[in-house]
Amino acid sequence: MTESTTVEFDNRFQLKTLYDVSKELFEAKDTKTVLQNFLLTIIGSMGVLEGLIALHDNHLDRIVPIIDRGFDKEALGALHQTCARFFRTKDFQDILSASFEKNRGEFPEKIKTVIPFGLDKDTRGVLLLGDKISSNPFEEKDIDLLLTLTNHLIIALRNSKFLQQMEHLNKDLKRKNLDLENAFEELDRRVYHLKTLNDVSRDIFSTVEFDTIINHFLLMIMGNFGVMQGVVMMTSGETDDVTFFKAMGYDEEETSLLKSDAKRLVRQHTLDHEVNGHSALVNPEELEPLEICALPFQVTDDCCGFMGLGSKLIGEPFNEDDKELMGTLVNSLVVSLKNALSFENIKQLNQDLLEKNTQLEKALKELKAALRKVELLESIKSNLSKFVPTAVTRLVENASSSEIHQAHEQDISVLFLDIEGYTKITDEIGATNVNTLIEKYFSVFMDAIYANDGDVVETAGDGLMVLFLAVDETENALQAVRAAQTIMEKACSINDDCTMDSQRCLVNVGVASGKAFVGAAKFESIIGSRWAYTTHGTIVNVAARLCGKAKGGDILVSKTTVERVKEQFSFASMGRFALKNLSEKVDVFALK
């Protein structure tokens, strides 16, 4: 055979091999089949007994898959580990650029040919071939042919991957189309439900009359479901009596049966569980032998209902969509009936309000008349309070309309006060100026008295008699002494502010504590009864005599008062003195 003939034969062999491999590769659709066809064709074309082709997923870092022929189980396991190590430990670009002999040296000696290749950035592969049957070595032309065939393998694998992706996309598209068809069917159903709900709602919400609402509802729902028989019944939750019943298309016997059996059905569902929100009942046993789709419902705790429809004219049974629509429509009916009941309640409340307003106007007129009387009494009270002691005011306010309690004995403290040399001052400056002077001093004294809960029960020109009526003995004594001390401080302050031409006054005070009669005294005469507020007893006389004995602005205090307040105030003993109209001498103390 000449050299040219040999070359021609080799070319024909390569073309035939390329054709056979390509035919096998491009007819297969999945990756595993492509790899099997490629390996079998290469083994046959190259005349070898052993071959292996492996793909390595760089992202998962594992071999997926390995296709082999001719290797025993032990050799295959060793090659699997070698392939994994080959890809894991070496850079792929270094593998591709390495010499044929260098790559072959990474594998066992029985491997005579190593052809690495890359499918994409995450997938790489390797073709391993053993000895030829002829024992001839692989020549350069064999390697070139294998590289060319491997390029076809890469194209076939990419096509296979693309076809698999297309199949997945087609499956997803079919699934989405099916979902879309279902969605459109659901949308059509919802649109129909909404239209029906709108039609029914427009009729039942256009009125607030209870009976009219139910009549409109029954007619609308019978028309929408295509039935010739329908019934709506309302019952009282308390008495279980039928308060409303409307049936269309039923004879007298069926109507009587519906009234009794439907009432039992409503009662049973009300006792068992919450009525609203449950699905309609098709031919319930409580309503046998009637063919009816029934739905009990509840408007309020005291108002329950029942709605039922006979068989459809077209002969179809009530399906789940019908039950759902029926439940939605009944819920709208419940809302409308609640509105009607609320409207009736509002009407009744308005009527009650009108009656209340009439009563209120009458009461307001009476109140205005009473207020005028109160204003008049308050005016009288205000004017009288200027002349009547506070104790008298309290006595009258606390007494009943027909009874005023007369004087009774209680523990009190009494304070007497007078201005020293009052007669002489009157002669010197005249009665008018004396009145102005008294008002000047007594005005500040009053503040001190009222600040300590004292009551001025008697005035006499230049003097005051003040009672301190606190229930606690110590407290009424403290109030009296504090008031006396404050009065003396105020008097001194006024005296210090006086000019050379102004009249200065010295104020003398006497204080005593103990039992005395206090309250109202009644005097009968030919012109009728007359009441006076008074106090009398030994301590009143003691306080008056102590005030009379005081000189130069002294505050003289009885022994009983001192005993009660000695922890808060300091006193100087003045000795024992015989006081006018008192049988025994009295211990006298001066406030320091």
C-alpha positions in Angstrom: 0.0 0.0 0.0 1.4 3.4 -1.1 1.7 6.3 1.3 -1.0 8.2 -0.5 -3.3 5.3 -0.3 -2.6 5.0 3.4 -3.4 8.7 4.0 -6.6 8.3 2.0 -7.6 5.3 4.0 -6.9 7.2 7.3 -9.0 10.2 6.2 -11.9 7.9 5.2 -11.6 6.1 8.5 -11.6 9.4 10.5 -14.6 10.7 8.5 -16.5 7.5 9.0 -15.7 7.5 12.7 -16.7 11.1 13.0 -20.0 10.4 11.2 -20.8 7.3 13.3 -20.0 9.2 16.6 -22.0 12.2 15.6 -24.9 10.1 14.5 -25.0 8.3 17.9 -24.5 11.5 19.9 -27.0 13.7 18.3 -29.8 11.1 18.3 -29.6 10.8 22.1 -31.4 13.4 24.2 -30.4 12.8 27.8 -26.9 13.1 29.2 -26.4 9.5 30.3 -27.4 8.2 26.9 -25.1 10.6 25.1 -22.1 9.5 27.2 -22.9 5.8 26.7 -23.3 6.1 23.0 -20.1 8.2 22.8 -18.0 5.7 24.8 -19.3 2.6 23.0 -18.6 4.2 19.6 -15.1 5.3 20.6 -14.2 1.9 22.0 -15.4 0.2 18.8 -13.7 2.8 16.5 -10.4 2.8 18.3 -10.4 -1.0 19.0 -9.9 -0.9 22.7 -11.1 -3.2 25.5 -11.5 -0.7 28.3 -12.8 2.8 28.5 -14.3 5.3 31.0 -15.9 8.8 30.7 -16.6 10.9 33.8 -18.2 14.3 34.4 -17.3 16.4 37.5 -19.7 19.0 39.0 -17.4 21.7 40.4 -20.3 23.3 42.4 -21.2 20.0 44.1 -17.6 18.7 44.0 -18.5 15.2 43.0 -18.5 12.9 39.9 -21.8 12.8 38.1 -21.9 10.4 36.3 -19.3 7.7 35.4 -19.8 5.6 32.3 -17.4 2.7 31.9 -16.8 -0.5 29.9 -14.3 -3.3 30.5 -13.1 -2.4 34.0 -13.6 -4.7 37.0 -15.2 -3.4 40.2 -11.9 -2.9 42.0 -10.3 -1.0 39.1 -13.4 1.1 38.6 -13.4 2.2 42.3 -9.7 3.2 42.1 -10.4 5.2 38.9 -13.4 6.9 40.5 -11.2 8.2 43.3 -8.4 9.1 40.9 -10.8 11.1 38.7 -12.1 13.0 41.8 -8.6 13.8 42.9 -7.6 14.8 39.4 -10.3 17.5 39.2 -10.2 18.6 42.8 -6.4 19.2 43.1 -5.6 20.6 39.7 -6.5 23.8 38.0 -8.6 23.0 34.9 -6.7 25.4 32.7 -3.4 23.7 33.8 -5.0 20.3 32.9 -6.0 21.6 29.4 -2.6 23.1 28.7 -0.6 20.1 30.1 1.0 17.6 27.7 -0.7 14.3 26.9 2.0 12.3 28.8 1.7 14.5 31.9 -2.0 14.0 32.2 -1.7 10.3 31.6 0.8 10.1 34.4 -1.9 11.0 36.9 -3.7 7.7 36.2 -2.8 4.0 36.6 -0.5 2.5 33.9 -3.3 0.6 32.2 -4.8 3.9 31.1 -3.1 4.8 27.8 -5.1 7.8 26.8 -6.4 10.8 28.8 -8.6 13.4 27.1 -9.8 16.2 29.5 -12.6 18.6 28.3 -14.9 21.3 29.7 -18.6 21.5 29.3 -19.2 24.9 31.1 -17.8 26.8 34.1 -19.2 24.3 36.6 -18.9 21.0 34.7 -15.7 19.4 33.4 -15.0 15.9 32.1 -12.3 13.3 31.1 -12.2 10.4 28.7 -9.9 7.5 29.7 -9.0 4.6 27.3 -7.0 1.4 27.9 -4.8 -0.6 25.5 -5.8 -1.3 21.9 -6.7 -4.8 21.0 -3.9 -4.7 18.5 -1.5 -3.6 21.3 -0.4 -0.7 19.0 0.2 2.6 20.8 -2.1 5.6 20.3 -0.6 7.7 17.6 -0.9 11.5 17.2 -3.6 11.1 14.5 -5.6 9.0 17.0 -5.3 11.7 19.6 -6.3 14.4 17.1 -9.3 12.3 16.2 -10.3 11.8 19.8 -10.0 15.6 20.5 -12.3 16.3 17.5 -14.8 13.7 18.6 -14.6 15.1 22.2 -15.6 18.5 20.8 -18.6 16.9 19.2 -19.4 15.3 22.6 -19.3 18.7 24.2 -21.8 20.1 21.6 -24.0 17.0 22.1 -23.9 17.4 25.9 -24.8 21.1 25.7 -27.6 20.2 23.3 -28.8 17.5 25.7 -28.8 19.9 28.6 -30.6 22.5 26.6 -33.2 20.0 25.5 -33.7 18.9 29.1 -34.1 22.6 30.2 -36.7 23.0 27.3 -38.6 20.0 28.5 -38.7 21.4 32.1 -39.8 24.8 30.7 -42.5 23.0 28.6 -43.7 21.2 31.7 -43.8 24.4 33.7 -45.6 26.2 30.9 -48.2 23.4 30.7 -48.7 23.5 34.5 -49.0 27.3 34.5 -51.5 27.2 31.6 -53.5 24.7 33.6 -53.3 27.0 36.6 -54.3 29.9 34.5 -57.3 28.1 33.1 -58.4 27.1 36.7 -57.8 30.8 37.7 -60.0 32.0 34.9 -62.7 29.5 35.8 -62.5 30.6 39.5 -62.6 34.3 38.3 -65.7 33.6 36.2 -67.3 31.9 39.2 -66.4 34.8 41.5 -67.7 37.4 39.0 -71.0 35.5 38.8 -71.2 35.4 42.6 -70.4 39.1 42.9 -73.1 40.0 40.3 -75.6 37.9 42.1 -74.6 39.4 45.4 -74.9 42.9 44.0 -78.4 42.2 42.5 -79.7 40.8 45.8 -78.0 43.4 48.0 -79.4 46.2 45.9 -82.9 44.9 46.5 -82.7 44.1 50.2 -80.7 47.1 51.2 -83.1 49.5 49.4 -85.5 49.2 52.3 -85.5 49.0 56.1 -88.9 47.2 56.4 -88.3 43.7 57.9 -91.0 41.9 55.9 -90.2 43.7 52.6 -86.5 42.7 52.9 -87.3 39.0 53.2 -89.9 39.1 50.4 -87.4 40.7 48.0 -84.6 38.3 49.1 -86.7 35.2 48.5 -87.8 36.3 45.0 -84.2 37.2 44.0 -82.6 34.1 45.2 -85.2 31.8 43.7 -84.7 33.5 40.3 -80.9 33.3 40.5 -80.9 29.6 41.4 -83.7 28.7 39.0 -86.1 27.1 41.4 -89.9 27.2 41.7 -90.1 26.6 45.4 -88.6 28.7 48.2 -89.2 29.5 51.9 -87.9 31.9 54.5 -88.9 31.6 58.2 -88.0 33.7 61.3 -88.4 32.5 64.9 -88.0 34.0 68.3 -85.0 32.8 70.2 -86.7 33.1 73.6 -90.2 31.7 72.9 -89.3 29.6 69.8 -92.5 31.0 68.1 -92.6 31.7 64.4 -92.6 35.4 63.9 -92.5 35.4 60.1 -93.1 32.8 57.4 -93.0 33.2 53.6 -93.3 30.1 51.3 -93.7 30.1 47.6 -94.5 27.1 45.4 -95.5 24.7 48.2 -99.0 23.4 48.9 -100.8 23.7 52.2 -99.6 20.3 53.5 -96.0 21.0 52.6 -96.2 24.5 54.1 -97.5 23.0 57.4 -94.7 20.4 57.4 -92.1 23.1 56.7 -93.2 25.3 59.6 -92.9 22.5 62.2 -89.8 20.7 60.9 -87.8 23.8 59.9 -88.4 25.2 63.4 -86.9 22.0 64.9 -83.9 22.2 62.5 -83.2 25.8 63.5 -83.5 25.0 67.2 -81.2 22.0 66.8 -78.4 24.0 65.0 -78.8 27.0 67.4 -78.2 24.7 70.4 -75.4 22.6 68.8 -73.1 25.4 67.5 -72.8 28.8 65.9 -75.3 28.9 63.1 -73.9 31.5 60.7 -70.9 30.4 58.6 -71.9 26.8 58.0 -72.6 25.3 54.6 -76.1 24.7 53.3 -77.7 21.3 54.0 -79.0 19.3 51.0 -82.1 17.3 51.8 -81.6 17.2 55.6 -83.3 14.3 57.4 -85.3 16.8 59.6 -87.2 17.9 56.4 -87.8 14.5 54.8 -89.5 13.7 52.4 -89.1 17.2 51.0 -86.3 17.8 48.5 -84.8 21.0 49.7 -81.4 22.8 50.1 -81.7 24.4 53.6 -79.6 26.9 55.5 -80.4 28.0 59.1 -79.1 31.4 60.1 -79.1 33.7 63.2 -79.7 37.5 63.1 -79.5 38.1 66.9 -79.6 36.1 70.1 -83.4 36.5 70.0 -83.9 36.2 66.3 -83.1 33.0 64.2 -84.1 32.1 60.7 -84.3 29.4 58.0 -84.0 29.7 54.2 -84.7 26.8 51.9 -84.9 26.3 48.1 -86.5 23.4 46.2 -85.0 21.5 43.3 -83.6 23.3 40.3 -85.7 23.4 37.1 -82.7 22.1 35.1 -82.6 19.0 37.3 -79.0 19.6 38.5 -78.2 19.1 42.2 -76.9 21.9 44.4 -73.0 21.8 44.2 -70.4 23.3 46.5 -70.4 26.6 44.5 -74.1 26.9 44.9 -73.8 26.3 48.7 -71.0 28.9 49.0 -73.1 31.5 47.0 -76.1 30.7 49.1 -74.1 31.2 52.3 -72.8 34.5 51.0 -76.3 35.7 50.1 -77.7 34.7 53.5 -75.0 36.6 55.2 -76.0 39.7 53.3 -79.6 39.0 54.3 -78.5 38.8 58.0 -76.7 42.2 57.7 -79.8 43.7 56.1 -82.1 42.4 58.8 -79.8 43.6 61.5 -79.9 47.1 59.9 -83.7 46.9 59.8 -83.8 45.9 63.5 -81.4 48.7 64.3 -83.6 51.1 62.4 -86.6 50.0 64.4 -84.7 50.4 67.6 -83.6 53.9 66.6 -87.2 54.8 65.8 -88.3 53.6 69.2 -85.4 55.4 70.8 -86.3 58.6 69.0 -89.9 58.2 70.2 -88.7 57.6 73.8 -86.3 60.6 73.4 -89.2 62.9 72.3 -91.2 61.8 75.4 -88.1 62.3 77.6 -87.6 65.8 76.1 -91.2 66.7 76.9 -90.7 65.5 80.5 -87.4 67.3 80.6 -88.9 70.6 79.4 -91.5 70.3 82.1 -88.9 69.4 84.8 -86.7 72.3 83.5 -89.6 74.8 84.0 -90.1 73.5 87.5 -86.4 73.6 88.2 -86.2 77.2 87.0 -89.0 78.1 89.4 -87.2 76.3 92.2 -83.9 78.1 91.3 -85.6 81.4 91.5 -86.7 80.5 95.0 -83.2 79.3 95.9 -81.7 82.5 94.5 -84.0 84.5 96.7 -83.2 82.4 99.8 -79.5 82.6 99.0 -79.8 86.4 98.8 -81.5 86.5 102.1 -79.0 84.1 103.6 -76.1 86.2 102.2 -77.5 89.4 103.8 -78.4 87.7 107.1 -74.9 86.1 107.4 -73.4 89.5 107.7 -75.2 89.9 111.0 -75.6 86.3 112.2 -72.7 84.2 113.7 -71.3 81.4 111.7 -72.4 78.9 114.4 -76.0 80.1 114.0 -75.8 79.6 110.3 -74.5 76.0 110.7 -77.1 75.3 113.3 -79.9 76.3 111.0 -78.4 74.5 108.0 -78.0 71.2 109.9 -81.4 71.3 111.5 -84.5 69.8 109.9 -87.2 72.2 108.6 -89.3 71.9 111.7 -86.9 71.5 114.5 -83.8 73.4 115.9 -82.0 71.7 118.7 -81.8 73.8 121.9 -78.6 74.6 123.8 -76.6 71.6 125.2 -73.5 71.3 127.3 -70.2 70.7 125.5 -66.5 71.4 125.9 -65.4 74.7 124.3 -62.8 77.5 124.6 -64.0 81.1 124.9 -62.1 84.2 124.0 -63.0 87.7 125.1 -61.4 90.8 123.6 -61.7 94.6 124.3 -59.9 97.8 123.5 -58.3 99.4 126.6 -59.5 103.0 127.3 -62.3 102.8 124.8 -64.4 105.5 126.6 -61.5 107.9 126.8 -60.6 107.4 123.1 -64.3 108.1 122.2 -64.3 111.3 124.1 -61.0 112.4 122.4 -61.6 111.6 118.8 -65.4 111.4 118.6 -67.8 108.5 117.8 -67.3 108.6 114.0 -63.6 108.3 114.2 -63.9 105.6 116.8 -66.1 103.6 114.5 -63.5 103.8 111.8 -60.8 102.8 114.2 -62.8 99.8 115.4 -63.4 98.6 111.9 -59.7 99.0 111.1 -58.6 96.8 114.0 -61.5 94.3 114.1 -61.2 93.6 110.3 -57.7 92.0 110.8 -58.9 90.4 114.0 -61.7 88.6 112.1 -59.1 87.0 109.7 -57.2 85.6 112.7 -60.5 84.3 114.3 -61.8 82.6 111.1 -58.4 81.1 110.3 -58.7 79.2 113.6 -62.3 78.1 113.1 -63.6 80.7 115.7 -67.2 82.0 115.7 -67.9 85.6 116.8 -71.2 85.3 118.7 -71.3 88.7 120.4 -70.0 92.2 119.8 -70.4 95.1 122.2 -68.7 98.4 121.0 -65.1 97.7 121.7 -65.3 94.0 122.6 -65.8 90.6 121.0 -66.9 87.2 122.3 -65.5 84.3 120.3 -66.3 80.6 120.6 -64.0 77.7 119.5 -66.2 74.6 119.2 -63.8 71.8 118.1 -64.8 68.5 119.6 -61.2 67.7 120.7 -60.5 69.6 123.9 -56.8 70.2 123.1 -57.7 71.4 119.6 -60.3 74.0 120.6 -57.8 75.4 123.3 -55.0 75.6 120.7 -57.3 77.4 118.3 -58.2 80.0 120.9 -54.6 80.6 122.0 -53.4 80.8 118.4 -56.1 83.3 117.5 -55.3 85.4 120.6 -51.6 85.4 119.7 -52.3 86.4 116.1 -54.7 89.1 117.2 -52.0 90.6 119.4 -49.4 90.4 116.6 -51.9 92.2 114.1 -52.7 94.9 116.7 -48.9 95.6 117.3 -48.4 95.7 113.5 -51.1 98.3 113.1 -49.7 100.3 116.0 -46.2 100.3 114.5 -47.6 101.6 111.2 -49.5 104.5 112.9 -48.2 108.1 112.4 -47.8 110.6 115.1 -51.4 111.9 114.6 -52.9 108.4 114.5 -54.6 106.8 117.5 -52.9 103.7 118.8 -55.0 101.0 120.6 -54.1 98.4 123.2 -56.0 95.1 122.9 -56.6 93.0 126.0 -57.6 89.3 125.7 -58.9 86.7 128.1 -59.2 82.9 127.3 -60.8 80.1 129.2 -61.6 76.4 128.4 -64.1 73.9 129.8 -67.8 72.9 129.8 -70.5 75.4 128.9 -74.0 75.4 127.4 -74.0 76.3 123.8 -76.8 76.6 121.2 -80.2 78.0 120.6 -82.4 79.4 123.4 -86.2 79.8 122.9 -88.2 82.6 124.4 -92.0 82.6 124.5 -94.0 85.8 124.6 -97.4 87.1 123.7 -96.1 87.9 120.2 -94.9 84.4 119.6 -91.6 82.4 119.9 -88.2 84.0 119.4 -84.9 82.2 119.2 -81.4 83.4 120.2 -78.0 81.8 119.9 -76.2 82.0 123.3 -73.6 80.4 125.5 -73.4 80.5 129.3 -71.5 78.8 132.1 -68.6 79.4 134.5 -65.9 79.4 131.9 -67.7 82.2 129.9 -67.6 84.4 133.1 -63.9 83.4 133.7 -62.9 84.4 130.2 -64.8 87.7 130.5 -63.2 88.5 133.9 -59.7 87.6 132.6 -60.2 90.0 129.7 -61.3 92.7 132.2 -58.3 92.1 134.4 -55.8 92.3 131.5 -53.9 95.6 131.1 -51.5 97.0 128.6 -52.2 94.4 125.8 -52.0 91.3 128.0 -53.3 87.8 127.1 -54.6 86.2 130.3 -55.4 82.5 130.2 -57.2 80.1 132.6 -55.4 77.1 134.2 -57.5 74.6 132.2 -56.4 76.2 128.9 -52.8 76.2 130.0 -52.9 72.5 130.9 -54.1 71.7 127.3 -51.6 73.8 125.4 -48.5 74.0 127.6 -46.5 71.8 125.1 -47.0 74.4 122.3 -46.9 77.7 124.2 -45.1 79.3 127.1 -46.9 81.0 130.0 -46.1 83.0 133.1 -48.1 82.5 136.3 -49.7 85.7 137.6 -51.0 84.1 140.8 -54.4 83.4 142.2 -57.1 86.1 142.1 -60.6 86.6 143.2 -62.7 87.6 140.2 -66.1 89.3 140.3 -69.1 87.1 140.8 -66.9 84.0 141.2 -67.0 82.2 144.5 -63.4 80.8 144.4 -60.1 82.3 143.4 -58.8 81.6 140.0 -55.2 80.8 138.8 -54.2 83.3 136.1 -51.5 82.9 133.5 -50.1 85.3 130.9 -49.1 84.2 127.4 -45.4 85.0 126.9 
